[in-house]
């Protein structure tokens, strides 16, 4: 009987986590499952550039953590840039802006800016 009560409580907690989504996991799952068609910029080698703002190393780093670079915005507004600096700090935001590979922690910290 005790195990039944524990199991019932686990089901209620699971249902709450799915419905309320307090950790904002649902948008992350949707962005992974709905993959946009990459846009092609003409290059001699036929390489597909999924996001014109990102270097190929940055695109590969995002793909490693399951983020589709084509789903990210192609233009950064001043308000988005301000949000990035407030979420990541000026040092890290400048590093990413200058070509450093973003980490999963960087993405999750700044995803509300998109």
N, C-alpha and C positions, 0 to 999 in steps of 0.2 A: 504494500500500500504506500509506503514511504517513497519507493522508487516511482510509483505512478504519479504521485504529487510532484516530485522533482521533474519528471518528464513533462508534465502538464505546464509547470512553471517555465521550463526551457522552451516549450512551444509558444507560450505567451510572449516571452522575451524575443524570440525569433520573429514572431509576427509584428511586434512593435518595431524592431529594427528594420524590417522590410517596409512597413507602411510609413513610419515617421522619417526614416532615413537620416538620423542625426549626424552621421559621419560623411554625408554627401557622397555616397558610393554609387548611387544610381546614375548620375551624369557621367561618371568615369566609365561605367560598364557600357552605357549607350555610345560613348565616343569610341570605344574599342570595337564594339560590334558593328557600328555603322561606319564603314570606311568610305570616304569620299574618293572619287576618281582623281588621281594626281594630275596637276596641270603640267604641261610640258613647256619648257623653255627651250628654244632651239640651241643645241650644242652640236659640235662636230661628232662626238662620240655617241650620241643618242641617249645620254644620261637624263633621267627624269628628275627635275627639280620640283620637289613637292611644296616647298615654301620659299619664296624669293628672299625672305629676310634671314633665313638660316643657312649656315654653311653645310656642306655635306657631312662633316663630322658631327655637327649639332643634330642634323636630321637622323643620323644613325644612332646617336645616343638616345634620342627620344623614342625611336623605334624599338630599341633594346628594352625600354621600360614599358612598352605597349602603347605609346602615344602616336597617333597618326599625324605627322607634321602638316599634311594637307588640310587637316581640320582646324589648325590654328589660324588666327587672323593674319592676313597678308599685309595689313597696314597697322601701325601702332599709333594710336591717338595720344595726345599729351596727357590725358587723364589716365590712360592705361600705363604709360611710362611712369607717371607719378605713383600709381598703385604698385608697380613693380619695385620701385625704389623704397617704398614704405614697407612692403612685405619682405623683400630680400635683403635690404640694406644697400647703401650706395656702393660699397666695395664689390659685393657679389654681383649686383646688377650691372656695374661697369665691366666686370670680368666677362659676363655672358654677352654683353653688348659687343665686346671686343673679340669674341670668337671662342670663349671657353665653353666646354660642353656642359649643358645643364644636367643636374642630377635629378633623381626622383624626388628628393626632398625639395629641390628648387621648384619643380613643377607643382607639387602638392601645395607648397606655400603660396605660389602665385596664381593658382588656377582660378581663383575668384576674380582676378583682373581681366580674364578673357571675356 
